[in-house]
Amino acid sequence: MVLNLQSNIQLFHNYLYQVGYAKKTQHQLKSMILEFVSHQNITCFTEVNQHHIKNFYCYLQTRPLRRRDGSLSPSTIRQFVFALKTFFEWMERSGQIKYNPVSGIKFIRKSNKRTRHPLSATEINQLFSAAENLKERALLHLFYSCGLRRSEAMLLNTRDIDFTEGLLYVRKGKGAKRRVIPLTKNVIGDFEEYFITTRSKQKYKDRLADDAFMLTYAGRRMGCNSYYRQFKKILGNSGIEKQEISLHHLRHSISTHLLHAGMPMELVRDFLGHSELSSTLIYAKADKAQIRSI
């Protein structure tokens, strides 16, 4: 049975939901496939070939932004590529196409990103010393000690931290990946003290914040902006003079520090939730000896 385009795309959206992708990602990937279909005038997915994929990829290099001036960032273009790969791999696995048009294509990666340098151990200590309360220490632990992404911290619930076993569960990581992060005695101690003395006494304002591990002072689940503002406050009190330090710097920093402490690259990959070692190599600053050992 041949399904029409809209039915295929809706089934793909249902698949993303079933395997655990975040709602924002579900919508984003679906929209990107719709844009591909529209731009390439696709009438049937069985007729899509590498020519369509390559043409669309070339178009993305100059495709203007819709809400402001400028063109797509390299990371957004990579997200389009991810959407195409995920969609056609799903189509192939589900038997709707016999040939995956994306397979075998090598996409040229361009990046205009400035290099993100990890913080030193001294600078990390400065941040923790600048934390004024248990909530701020817990925040630093989430992004440094646990290496979480912002989206993962936003979704973190109290039930995701096992205080007895010293484990933190990431149930919906990037690409719907799940992982378990072991916690040191220092980290689990700070988390537990924060939960008992601060979090358990806070009143939440809506159902979505009921089980959230981190709440705003207004009693709502901590979002990206809330985490960012809280971190900037800590950073401002730390005396660190580097410019444009973000929460993501903490994730880069812990991965680099773990490598330099002797943790095998494969374990750092699992800690970060990466699928490929190549991502970890780009992400963390490994020394030459560590790269040769892979």
C-alpha positions in Angstrom: 0.0 0.0 0.0 1.4 3.4 -1.0 0.6 6.2 1.5 0.4 9.8 0.5 3.0 12.3 1.6 1.0 13.7 4.5 0.3 10.2 5.9 3.9 9.3 5.7 5.0 12.4 7.5 2.3 12.0 10.2 3.4 8.4 10.8 7.0 9.7 11.1 5.8 12.2 13.7 4.1 9.4 15.6 7.3 7.3 15.4 9.3 10.2 16.9 6.8 10.4 19.8 6.9 6.7 20.4 10.7 6.5 20.7 10.8 9.4 23.1 11.9 12.5 21.2 11.1 15.8 22.9 8.0 17.6 21.6 10.1 20.4 20.2 12.3 18.0 18.3 9.3 16.1 17.0 7.8 19.3 15.5 11.2 20.5 14.2 12.0 17.3 12.3 8.6 17.1 10.9 8.7 20.8 9.7 12.1 20.2 8.1 10.8 17.2 6.1 7.8 19.3 5.0 10.2 22.0 3.8 12.2 19.4 1.9 9.1 18.1 0.2 7.9 21.6 -0.7 11.3 22.8 -2.0 12.0 19.7 -4.1 8.4 19.3 -5.3 8.2 15.7 -4.1 5.1 13.9 -5.0 6.1 10.4 -3.8 8.9 9.4 -1.4 9.7 6.3 -3.5 10.9 8.6 -6.3 13.3 10.6 -4.1 17.0 10.1 -5.1 20.4 11.5 -4.2 19.9 14.4 -6.7 17.0 15.7 -4.6 19.0 15.4 -1.4 22.1 17.2 -2.8 20.0 19.9 -4.4 18.2 20.6 -1.1 21.5 20.6 0.8 22.9 23.2 -1.6 19.8 25.3 -1.2 20.3 25.2 2.6 23.7 26.9 2.3 22.0 30.1 1.1 18.5 29.7 2.4 17.5 33.0 4.2 16.1 33.2 7.7 12.4 33.8 7.9 12.2 36.2 10.9 15.4 38.2 10.5 18.2 38.9 8.1 21.0 36.3 7.5 21.3 32.7 6.5 21.1 29.4 8.3 23.7 28.6 10.9 25.9 25.4 10.4 24.2 23.8 13.4 20.7 24.3 11.8 21.9 22.9 8.5 23.2 19.9 10.4 19.8 19.5 12.0 18.2 19.4 8.5 20.6 16.7 7.6 19.7 14.8 10.7 16.0 15.1 9.9 16.6 13.7 6.4 18.7 10.8 7.7 16.3 10.0 10.5 13.3 10.1 8.2 14.6 8.0 5.3 16.2 5.5 7.7 12.8 5.1 9.3 11.2 4.8 5.8 13.7 2.1 4.9 13.3 0.1 8.1 9.5 0.2 7.9 9.6 -1.2 4.3 8.1 1.9 2.6 11.2 2.4 0.4 13.7 -0.1 -0.9 16.5 2.5 -1.3 17.6 5.1 1.2 18.6 8.2 -0.9 20.6 9.7 1.9 22.9 6.7 2.4 26.3 7.1 0.8 26.2 10.9 0.7 29.0 12.8 2.4 27.9 16.1 3.6 30.6 18.9 3.8 30.5 20.3 7.3 31.2 24.0 7.6 31.4 25.8 10.9 31.8 29.5 11.8 31.6 28.8 15.5 34.2 30.2 17.7 36.1 27.6 19.6 34.6 26.9 23.0 37.5 26.5 25.5 36.9 24.5 28.7 37.3 26.2 32.0 40.3 25.2 34.2 39.9 23.3 37.5 40.7 26.5 39.3 37.9 28.4 37.5 35.5 25.6 38.3 36.4 25.9 42.0 35.8 29.7 41.7 32.3 29.0 40.5 31.5 26.6 43.3 33.0 29.0 45.8 30.8 31.8 44.4 27.6 29.7 44.9 25.6 31.4 47.6 23.2 28.6 48.4 22.5 24.9 47.9 20.3 25.6 44.8 23.2 27.3 43.1 25.6 24.4 44.0 23.0 21.9 42.7 22.8 23.9 39.4 26.6 23.8 38.9 26.6 20.0 39.7 24.0 19.4 37.0 26.0 21.0 34.3 29.5 20.3 35.4 29.6 17.3 37.7 26.8 15.5 35.6 27.6 17.1 32.2 23.9 17.6 31.4 22.6 19.5 28.4 20.2 22.3 29.2 17.2 20.4 27.8 18.2 17.4 30.0 18.3 19.6 33.1 14.9 21.1 32.2 13.3 17.7 32.1 15.0 16.3 35.2 12.6 15.1 37.9 13.2 14.3 41.5 12.5 10.6 40.8 15.4 10.7 38.3 18.0 10.9 41.1 18.6 7.8 43.2 20.1 9.2 46.4 20.7 5.7 47.9 22.6 4.3 44.9 24.1 7.6 43.8 22.8 7.6 40.3 21.2 10.2 38.0 18.9 9.0 35.2 18.7 10.9 31.9 15.5 9.5 30.4 15.2 11.8 27.3 18.6 12.8 26.1 19.5 14.1 22.6 18.3 11.7 19.9 16.0 10.0 22.5 19.1 8.4 24.1 18.9 7.4 27.7 21.8 7.1 30.1 22.8 6.6 33.7 25.3 9.0 35.4 27.1 7.8 38.5 27.4 10.5 41.2 30.3 11.1 43.6 29.6 11.3 47.3 30.2 15.0 47.2 27.6 15.5 44.4 25.0 13.2 45.9 25.5 14.8 49.3 24.8 18.3 47.9 21.8 17.1 45.8 20.3 15.4 48.9 20.9 18.4 51.1 19.4 20.7 48.5 16.3 18.5 48.1 15.7 18.1 51.9 16.3 21.7 52.9 15.2 23.6 49.9 13.3 21.8 47.1 10.9 19.8 49.3 9.8 23.0 51.0 9.0 24.8 47.8 5.5 25.0 46.5 4.9 24.5 42.8 2.6 26.6 40.7 1.4 24.2 38.1 1.2 20.4 37.3 4.3 20.5 35.1 6.4 21.6 38.1 5.1 18.9 40.4 8.0 16.5 40.1 10.7 18.9 38.8 14.0 18.7 40.6 14.8 22.4 40.1 12.1 25.1 40.5 12.3 28.9 40.0 11.6 31.1 43.0 8.1 31.5 41.6 7.5 27.8 41.9 7.7 26.8 38.2 10.0 24.3 36.5 13.3 25.8 35.6 13.6 26.6 31.9 16.6 27.6 29.7 16.4 31.3 30.5 16.0 30.6 34.3 19.1 28.4 34.3 21.0 30.9 32.3 20.1 33.9 34.5 21.0 31.9 37.6 24.4 30.8 36.1 25.2 34.4 35.1 24.6 35.5 38.7 27.1 32.9 40.0 29.5 33.8 37.2 29.4 37.4 38.1 30.2 36.6 41.7 33.1 34.3 40.8 35.6 36.9 39.6 36.2 35.0 36.4 36.9 37.5 33.7 36.5 35.4 30.6 33.9 36.6 28.2 30.8 34.7 27.0 31.0 31.7 29.3 27.8 29.7 29.0 26.3 26.7 30.7 27.6 24.5 27.8 31.1 25.4 28.8 30.6 23.4 32.0 29.7 20.3 30.0 32.8 20.8 27.8 34.9 21.3 30.9 33.9 18.2 32.8 34.5 16.0 29.6 37.9 17.5 29.2 38.8 17.1 32.8 37.7 13.5 32.8 39.9 12.7 29.8 42.9 14.4 31.4 42.2 12.4 34.6 42.6 9.2 32.6 39.0 8.2 31.9 38.9 6.1 28.6 37.4 8.0 25.7 34.6 5.4 25.4 33.4 6.1 28.9 33.5 9.8 28.4 31.4 9.3 25.3 28.8 7.3 27.4 28.9 9.9 30.1 28.1 12.7 27.6 25.5 10.6 25.8 27.2 10.8 22.4 26.6 8.1 19.7 30.0 8.4 18.1 33.5 8.8 19.5 34.1 11.5 16.8 31.6 13.7 18.5 33.4 13.3 21.8 36.8 14.1 20.2 35.4 17.4 18.9 33.6 18.1 22.1 36.3 17.4 24.7 39.9 18.6 24.5 41.9 15.3 24.3 45.6 15.3 24.2 47.6 13.6 21.4 48.3 10.4 23.4 44.6 9.9 24.1 43.7 10.3 20.5 46.4 7.8 19.4 45.0 5.3 21.9 41.6 5.2 20.3 
